[in-house]
Each structure stands twice: as structure tokens, then as C-alpha cells.
């Protein structure tokens, strides 16, 4: 039986090498493409008829839209509306990536630190660029909040800079660790079902069923946490303090 970490192996499906760099199309790439296609299909089919009285699919699409719109409005303000498409796309990609990974024999791209860190560093760099464009050199005041005694600056400024630079690390590790830990637990308990047989196998099977339901909740919560932290970072970039 394959070990619990076997499910996280990245395998090249279409080997590609560009200038000595491995740019192969992998199983991770495949399931990220599947996530994007699934999102496109869901939104296209849901909003195709655009009825005044929405059906189930249209209601889900509108609920997703209103949920993220409310998140942006509450955490960024009216100036955050221009960033809504990015935040919405980010939430839907993480959510669908997490959910698709719960299908048996699939792959969870968000369980890999390289995927989550790429998203986190994109958010970090984008938010920093927004802050610099809007505030120019005044952006540096973010590392010394107003009202703080100048004598505290040599201590506070390095702490604030370190805290700011740690954002992509904490953002990426939180998503990656939760998805990897959950899938590993599912595999570990599933590995006890067959060896324990009919008499004892029901216990790990019941735990696995409960964990699967919990993982659906975690899949949504982690997409929500990643997105709301992105909104908070945008709020800092727009309003500084």
C-alpha cells in the first residue's frame, strides 16, 4: 500500500525543458487547469440564463459574488471595488483547488508550498506596489505608526519590517500545511480499514468519513482565510494606518 505522502508526489505528464529549466506539465499543473476550467464552467452555466428568479446554480454564483463583494467592502472599503476581480478569482481558485483535491485519486495543488507561496508572493508584491503608487515615500510611515515615541523607532521599525516581510511566508504555510495535514490524516486512517477487517475496520472508516466532512469545511475556511487576509493587506496598502 502506498504511504500517506505518496499522494503529494509531483509527476511530469509532458516533459518540457527550457534552457536547462524543468518546465514540465505535471499532475499539479493538470489539476490547476482543471480548477480553472471548473470555475469557468460553473460561472458560465450559472449565469447563462440570468433569470429574475434565480435557480440553484445561479443562486450559488450570486451567493459567491455577494460573499466576496461583502468581504471586500467590509475590509477594504469602497476603494477596494477595483480589486474585486482579483480577490474573487483568488478565492474561487483556492476553493475549487481545495475541493477538487477531495475527490478520490485526484491531486491537491494547494497542498504544495510552491503553489501557495507563488500566490502569496504575488499578493505581497501586488499589495506593496499598490501602496507605493498611492503613497510614494509616505509608505515608509507604515513601519512607524503615528503617535509612537521616536525613541522606540530603532526597536519598532525592524520588528514592523520583519512582520511585513513574513506575510507571504505565513500566508502560504497556513494554506499548504492545513491541506497537507488533512489529506495525510485521511490516508493514514484509510490505511487501517482493510488490515483491521470487518470487525475492527468500521472504526477507522467512521473516523475517515467524519474527517472527510471536516475537510470540506477546512477547504472553504482556508480559502476564506487566505482571501480575507489579502483584503486586510489591501486595506493596509490603501489606508496605511
C-alpha angles and dihedrals in degrees: 000000000000116000121252091256094053090087091065096058114123111220127188112241096177111022112220128172122188117186093333093312119119104235096163122158102245138186087263090055091048095054092045088055089047089052091052092047091048091052091048092048093047095050095040095050093041095053099034095100099028094199122193087232102046123221124221097279094044089048090054092049093047091046090053091049094048092044094056093038089055091047092053093044094049097044105031104023130221091317089064094067092091089060094050096100091055095046092045092049091048093051095046094047093051093043095049092042090053095044096046088052089064092064110101115260092012128116130244110217091185089064089072120084092215091062096044093043091051089055092044095049090048090054091045095050093042093050091047091051090050090051094048093047093049099041106017110192091355085074087079089068086073088079093055111043116214116267095031113130113253090232088067093055098091089056102035100044096059090046092051092046091049090048091050094048092048092061098092091045095053092040094053098040093051093057096038095046095048094049094044094046093049095049091045091054091050091052094046094053092042088056090063097053100079098036091052092051130203095321101049102018095081092072098060089038090056090048090050092051090050091046091051090056089047091050091057088056092047091049090058096040094051091051088049094048093048091049098045091049088052088053091050091050089050089051090053091049093050101039101020095201 
